[in-house]
Amino acid sequence: MEAEANFNRPLRRNELAVNFTERVPKDVALDKIRTWMGELELEEDAWSLRFPASGLARKCAIVFQGPPLVGEDRAKRAFLTLRKPNGVWQEFWIQSPIDKHWIQMYVGRDANPFMLATAALGKKALALAQRIFKGQVNLLKYEGYLTDGWRPFIKVITAYDRTYKIEVCYSTLPRGFPLEDFKAQFALAAERRVDEHLKWV
């Protein structure tokens, strides 16, 4: 199936993903992105906008043109400009053409559906771990790792069929971490079914 094959597709390194806090018309999104591209001194033939055919969406992509290495370099350089020297990320806001309220636009590197599903499941694991454990817990979201600051001790793994498994590294599991409680509560929080062939290890 095409959708299943797309789940863990190769990353499109010549693209930047664009997300809005609510659906926006294509022309409004294009105006904002064209302004940003102008600030980066990129001509219009150096990029294009891939937008859903409906003309109204919460997601789209900026595709940087040119041979593979050129397109990838343009995408990388554009992304790197988003973080300022003081560590603050650039913000983009679009005014709704309907009632003039403000809509935020986010720009990031391309991520395939597997990475996005892993990030979503990892955030649920992180929220649960932080609720039931007093020690430090962080998340490497696209990798699905829970860490105690720098050592991973739990990895969440998801699949196209909405199954999941969690691997535990017992040698780095923080002392006092309530693993059995975590297992039981995560089964409810995950909103996915455990693959019967993928057990806790």
C-alpha positions as CSV (number, residue, x, y, z in Angstrom):
1,M,0.0,0.0,0.0
2,E,1.2,3.5,-0.9
3,A,0.3,4.9,2.5
4,E,2.2,2.2,4.4
5,A,5.3,2.6,2.2
6,N,5.1,6.4,2.9
7,F,5.0,5.8,6.6
8,N,8.8,5.6,6.9
9,R,9.8,7.2,3.7
10,P,13.2,8.8,3.1
11,L,13.4,12.3,4.4
12,R,13.0,15.1,1.9
13,R,16.1,17.1,2.8
14,N,15.4,19.8,0.2
15,E,12.1,20.7,2.0
16,L,10.9,22.5,5.0
17,A,7.6,21.6,6.7
18,V,5.2,24.4,7.4
19,N,2.4,24.1,10.0
20,F,-0.2,26.6,11.0
21,T,-2.3,26.7,14.2
22,E,-5.4,26.6,12.1
23,R,-6.3,26.2,8.4
24,V,-5.2,29.1,6.1
25,P,-5.8,29.9,2.4
26,K,-3.0,29.2,0.0
27,D,-2.6,32.8,-1.0
28,V,-2.2,34.0,2.6
29,A,0.4,31.3,3.3
30,L,2.2,32.1,0.1
31,D,2.4,35.8,0.8
32,K,4.0,35.2,4.2
33,I,6.5,32.6,2.9
34,R,7.4,34.8,-0.1
35,T,8.2,37.6,2.3
36,W,10.5,35.3,4.3
37,M,12.2,34.0,1.2
38,G,12.8,37.6,0.1
39,E,14.5,38.3,3.4
40,L,16.8,35.4,2.7
41,E,17.5,36.8,-0.7
42,L,16.1,33.7,-2.5
43,E,14.6,34.4,-5.9
44,E,11.2,32.8,-6.6
45,D,12.7,30.2,-9.0
46,A,14.8,28.9,-6.1
47,W,11.8,27.5,-4.2
48,S,8.1,26.5,-4.6
49,L,5.2,25.9,-2.3
50,R,3.6,22.5,-2.2
51,F,0.0,23.0,-0.9
52,P,-3.0,20.7,-0.7
53,A,-5.3,20.9,-3.7
54,S,-8.2,22.1,-1.6
55,G,-6.5,25.5,-1.2
56,L,-7.1,25.5,2.5
57,A,-4.8,23.7,4.9
58,R,-2.9,23.6,8.2
59,K,0.2,22.0,6.6
60,C,2.3,22.6,3.5
61,A,5.9,22.5,2.4
62,I,8.5,24.8,1.0
63,V,10.4,22.9,-1.7
64,F,13.9,24.2,-2.6
65,Q,14.8,23.9,-6.2
66,G,18.0,22.8,-7.9
67,P,20.2,19.7,-8.0
68,P,19.9,17.6,-4.9
69,L,22.9,19.1,-3.0
70,V,21.8,22.6,-4.0
71,G,18.2,22.1,-2.8
72,E,19.3,20.5,0.4
73,D,21.8,23.3,1.1
74,R,19.2,25.9,0.6
75,A,16.8,24.1,2.9
76,K,19.5,23.8,5.6
77,R,20.6,27.4,5.4
78,A,17.0,28.7,5.5
79,F,16.3,26.5,8.6
80,L,19.5,27.7,10.4
81,T,18.4,31.3,10.1
82,L,15.3,30.6,12.2
83,R,17.4,30.4,15.4
84,K,18.9,33.8,16.4
85,P,22.3,34.2,18.0
86,N,20.6,34.7,21.4
87,G,19.0,31.3,21.0
88,V,15.5,32.7,20.4
89,W,13.5,31.1,17.5
90,Q,12.0,33.4,14.9
91,E,8.2,33.6,15.1
92,F,5.9,34.0,12.1
93,W,2.3,35.3,12.4
94,I,-0.4,35.5,9.8
95,Q,-3.5,37.6,10.1
96,S,-6.7,35.8,9.3
97,P,-8.4,37.2,6.2
98,I,-11.8,36.5,7.8
99,D,-11.8,38.2,11.2
100,K,-8.2,39.5,11.4
101,H,-7.1,37.4,14.4
102,W,-3.5,36.1,14.4
103,I,-2.5,32.6,13.3
104,Q,1.0,31.3,14.1
105,M,3.1,29.6,11.5
106,Y,5.8,27.1,12.4
107,V,8.7,26.0,10.1
108,G,10.8,22.9,10.6
109,R,12.8,20.2,8.9
110,D,10.9,17.5,7.0
111,A,9.8,14.6,9.1
112,N,8.1,11.4,7.8
113,P,4.9,10.0,9.3
114,F,6.9,7.4,11.4
115,M,8.9,10.2,13.0
116,L,5.7,12.3,13.7
117,A,4.0,9.2,15.2
118,T,7.1,8.4,17.3
119,A,7.2,12.0,18.6
120,A,3.5,12.0,19.5
121,L,3.8,8.7,21.3
122,G,7.0,9.8,23.0
123,K,5.3,13.0,24.3
124,K,2.7,10.8,26.0
125,A,5.4,8.6,27.5
126,L,7.2,11.7,28.7
127,A,4.1,13.3,30.3
128,L,3.3,10.0,32.1
129,A,6.9,9.5,33.3
130,Q,7.1,13.0,34.6
131,R,3.8,12.6,36.5
132,I,4.7,9.4,38.3
133,F,8.5,9.8,38.8
134,K,10.2,12.7,40.6
135,G,13.6,12.4,38.9
136,Q,14.7,14.1,35.7
137,V,13.2,12.7,32.5
138,N,13.7,14.2,29.0
139,L,12.6,13.2,25.5
140,L,14.5,12.8,22.2
141,K,11.2,13.1,20.4
142,Y,12.0,11.9,16.9
143,E,14.0,9.0,18.2
144,G,11.4,8.1,20.8
145,Y,13.9,7.9,23.7
146,L,13.2,8.8,27.3
147,T,16.4,9.9,29.0
148,D,17.5,10.8,32.5
149,G,19.3,13.8,31.1
150,W,21.7,12.1,28.8
151,R,21.3,8.3,29.1
152,P,18.3,6.7,27.3
153,F,16.4,4.2,29.4
154,I,13.1,3.7,27.5
155,K,12.4,3.7,23.8
156,V,8.9,3.9,22.3
157,I,8.5,2.3,18.9
158,T,5.4,2.6,16.8
159,A,4.2,1.0,13.5
160,Y,1.9,1.8,10.6
161,D,-0.8,-0.5,11.9
162,R,-1.0,1.6,15.1
163,T,0.7,-1.0,17.2
164,Y,3.6,-0.1,19.5
165,K,6.2,-1.6,21.8
166,I,8.5,-0.1,24.4
167,E,12.1,-1.3,25.0
168,V,13.6,-0.9,28.4
169,C,17.4,-0.6,29.1
170,Y,17.5,-2.0,32.6
171,S,21.2,-1.0,33.0
172,T,20.3,2.7,32.7
173,L,16.8,2.6,34.2
174,P,16.8,5.3,37.0
175,R,16.7,4.0,40.5
176,G,13.2,4.1,41.9
177,F,11.5,4.5,38.5
178,P,8.1,2.8,38.8
179,L,8.3,0.6,35.7
180,E,5.3,-1.6,36.4
181,D,3.1,1.4,37.1
182,F,4.5,3.0,33.9
183,K,3.6,0.0,31.8
184,A,0.1,-0.3,33.1
185,Q,-0.7,3.4,32.7
186,F,1.0,3.8,29.3
187,A,-1.2,1.0,27.8
188,L,-4.1,3.4,28.4
189,A,-2.4,6.7,27.5
190,A,-0.9,5.4,24.3
191,E,-4.3,5.0,22.6
192,R,-2.8,2.2,20.5
193,R,-2.7,-1.5,21.0
194,V,0.3,-3.5,22.0
195,D,1.6,-5.7,19.2
196,E,1.3,-9.2,20.6
197,H,4.6,-10.1,18.9
198,L,6.5,-7.1,20.4
199,K,7.0,-7.6,24.1
200,W,8.7,-5.6,26.7
201,V,12.4,-6.4,26.6
